[in-house]
Amino acid sequence: MTNQEMRRIKEQLGIIDFKINYKTGVHYGIIEDFFKGKTEDLDPKDRVKIEKMLEAELKKAGK
């Protein structure tokens, strides 16, 4: 999943940063910086956690 796809899914489903932080355990500041576009880099482990969480949210939403 690309950075743009991750951002689009988050925006499309209206997922807040805190929910991603809570469900993945990834530091809130990292999530905030990434989704605001301040950085394009994510630790590979963090990326996997966020991708899995977003995919699960997409399935729940039926999209």
N, C-alpha and C positions, 0 to 999 in steps of 0.2 A: 504494500500500500504506500503510495507516495505521500509526501507532506501535504500537498494540496488536497488529496482525497481525504486524509484524516481531518483536515480543517473543514472541508465541505460537509462531511458527515456530522461533525460536532455542531456546526452551524445549522444544518438541515434539521437535526433532531432537537436542537435547543439544549444541548448538554452543557451544564456549567462546569467550570474548572474544578470546583470543589468535589463534584461527583466523581470526576476522573481521578482526582487525588485519593478520595476515599476508597474507591473500588480497586485501584491499581497499586496504591502505596508509593507512587512516584511523587517526589517532592513537589509541593504546590508551586514553588517559584519556577521550576523547570517547565511544568505544564503551562503556566501563565506566559512565560517568555516564548515558548514554542508556538502556542496558538495565537499569540498577538503578533507573531512574525518577527520577533526580536532576534530569534536564532533559528537556524535550519537544522541544527545538529541535535540528535538525541542519542543517549547511550543505547546501544543495541538491545540490552535487556529491558530498558524502559520502553523502547519502541514496540517491542513484542507485547508487553503488558498492555500498552495503550491500544494497539491494534486489536488485540483479542477482546478488550472491553468494548471498543467501538463496534466490532463485528457482532458481539452479543446484543448490543443495544439496537443495531439494525434489524437483527432477527426478531427481537421483541416488538419492534415497531412494524414488522411485517413488510419491510422494504428491501 
